Amino acid sequence: MVLDIALRQSEPDDPVAADQLVDFGDRMAEDLRATGLFHSVANGVSPSLAQTFFERYFPRRLALLSDTPETDIPRMFSEAGLAASLGTLKDQFLLPSAPLIKRIADADPLLSFPELLRRIRENGERISPRLHRDRYFSPDLRHHLVLVETVHPAFDTTAQTRAIDTVLAAFEARNAAADGRFDLAYTGLNRFVVEGERRAKRDVAWASTATTIAVALLFLAFFRKLRFLAFAFLPVAYGVALGLGAVGGLRGSIHGLTLGFGSTLIGVCIDYPIHLLTHLRHDPPGSDRTAWHALWRRLLLGSGTTAIGFACLAFSGYPGIREIALFCLAGIAGAFAFTWVSLPLAARFIVPAMPAKDDPDASVPHAPSLPLLDALRRRLAPHRRVILGGMIVLAVASLMALPLLRLETDARALDTADPATMAQDAAIRAHLPTARLPRLLLVSGATAQEALEHNDRLDAALRELATRDPSIHWVSAHPFLPSAHLQQRNLDALAAIPDLADHVRTGLIAQGFRPDAFAPFLEALQDARTGRIAPLLPEDLDDTPMAAMIQGFLFPHDGRWWTLTMAGPDGELEALDGILPAGADLIRIQPAALVSSLVTSSQRETLYLLLAGIALNALAIAVVRRRPRLAFATIGPAILAMLLVVAGMALAGIPLNFMHVVGLLLILSMGIDYAVFLLAPDQGPAANTPHQAIAERSVLLSALTTLATYGLLATCRTAALVSVGATVFAGVLIVAILTFLADLIAGGRDAT
């Protein structure tokens, strides 16, 4: 997380205002460190950095002379090379910086250490914010930057909420003591995660409350008694609770998106008690035992086909999709089991008093037919062939529109962040130089030193590319930590020069210097020749202010060691392929492109799993329904509805994301459920039997409750929930109409 502290009404490049920011930032950083919630709190570089750098690097300066020591060092210590270097030293003695140069001149007359400092400084300036009093600032000195790393991972929303609240409380306390002169802005992945979860929870609360009210009104309209509503919601509540328990027990936590998706199960699981309650109301047990056995078979088939679809999603390679699949499978199984076991036991509270079985005049009140459906059936019955032809035309037109469909490539499409948060994020990142280095290059090795050797070669290749394309710029660990192998090559190149010390003495005399004044340098040359200078190793920087920087560029992962190089947006880096030995694993990453690729692949994989779900559902329907015409009429409306929804998205230019695909799976599941009840072959010989009227009423109520549930979900702010809500609302509306038309085309129950 990056904290941006600004002093109100400060002027650009005002050192006085910057000093106030430094003092405020230091006190706030101390407050945050004391909480124990943060792994690191960095608002600048350590004051001891310069001294530490000198202590670690100056004794090894001869090991860090060159990246190509076999050619550079002989030239550097040639007569002409020594004359040029010692001439530069004379010039430096005439500059205002002469006192500093004189402090090291006796041990480094070639000024190799200042040259090393220059290379490292140029490298560091590409990633480090501007420094004032060793503290991080924006380029205009108006914003003090504090880099905070929390102890817990960014997706631990409970811990991250506490960490963010702690930051805000610490700032408010300090700012109140400073008369409110400062402003705080902050950004980080944890902020987006926490705000996304809060948004999802608010959406869940809204959708659940509104759905409950809408479903209650529908039940009151259909059943005239609200007690039916309680019996309908008991299986749903049990299913949701079981889904939450399954995910929480197996995964240890529940993602906010999964929690939000839980509200959508109402539209699926409530179908089971609706069908059962409708039959209990109008066709109680015992009135027609054969019909009741058929009802349970249809309920089992409907829940089974739904489970098949979500079972396919459980094979996804993406944890979020698997979590949703697990939640839905457990929820659907729980709701169906509760409906099967508990609701029949409660029949005496629902069903009106039954007549005695030996009363020949007794009759059971059956559900009245729906006048609107009867009227439509009579009007459309003569046009069955036209309706069937229209469906075929719609299917062909939908297939023709599919090539226009695009897969979503932007992960932000699943959760649109608050505009104010996005604006703060963009403003803060504009202060960070790393924002100008969006491409990442990774090389690996079996050991840390092997990875550094490969990194040496990568850096050399980048320098070669830069000679042809000056737009290429990068930051690497190489300038401040070349491999031990390269450092040893420098020392070996020095040792290979015969009579090096005598040769240097001659050069010093030729330039008018007294050789005995440079005894430390001559001694260092002798140490290099005799192996008394050890290369700089990563562990030599442990417990120093440079350790954190090293860890960012050199790290172990998955049994190998990796080095990181950050590159700018310009320049062709493809030429780097093939420069490293086999097994070096050069990886080029552009985070935006990587995220786009991951998101696209997730949509593609989920789409394949949806197709597998369709195929398995079609196979199950074919096995159970046996007759091809009936099987096709059962699954055909759902598939056509899915095609129409996808074609509509393609024509409207809406990219398909995996939550749309989950919505399509729900359309398939509920569409099959509707057809299973309306097109059942065992509901009687006549087109207008009492059993048909019961089926029509239960399917109509199921469709209306689903439309209410997902229509309200489409009004949420969380983009992923909106995707599911809008998709299912459109699809269920279409599939309900198509299923009733399919029933008409099939000619009623007598045609099945």
Protein Blocks (a to p, Z undefined) as FASTA:
>chain_A
ZZddddehiaehilklmmmmmmmmmmmmmmmmmnopafbdcfbdcfklmmmmmmmmmmmm
mmmmbfblmlmmmmmmmmklmmmmmmmmmmmmmpmklmmmmmmmmmmmnommmmmmmmmm
mmmmmmpccdeehiacdfkopaccdddddfbdfklmklmmmmmmmmmmmmmmmmmmnoop
accddedjklmmmmmmmmmmmmmmmmmmmmmmmmmmmmmmmnopaklmmmmmmmmmmmmm
mmmmmmmmmnopacfklmmmmmmmmmmmmmmmmmmmmmmmmmcghjlmmlmmmmmmmmmm
mmmmmmmmmmmmmmpcbfklmmmmmmmmmmmmmmmmmmmmmmmmmmmmmpccdddfklmk
bccddddddfklmmmmmmmmmmmmmmmmmmmmmmmmmmmmmmmpccdfbfklmoccdfkl
mmmmmmmmmmpmklmmmbccddddfbfklmmmmmmmmmmmmmmmmmmmmmbccddfklmo
ccfklmmmmmmmmmmpghklmmmmmmmmmnopafklmmmmmmmmmmmmnopaccddfklm
goiaklmmmmmmgcceehiacddddddfedcfklmgopacehklpacddfklmmmmmmmm
mmmmmmmmmmmmmmmmmmmmmmmnopamlmmmmmmmmmmmmmmmmmmmmmnopacdfklm
mmmmmmmmmmmmmmmmmmccklojbfkbfklmmmmmmmmmmmmmmmmmmmmmmmpmblkl
mmmmmmmmmmmmmmmmmmmmmmmmnopjklZZ
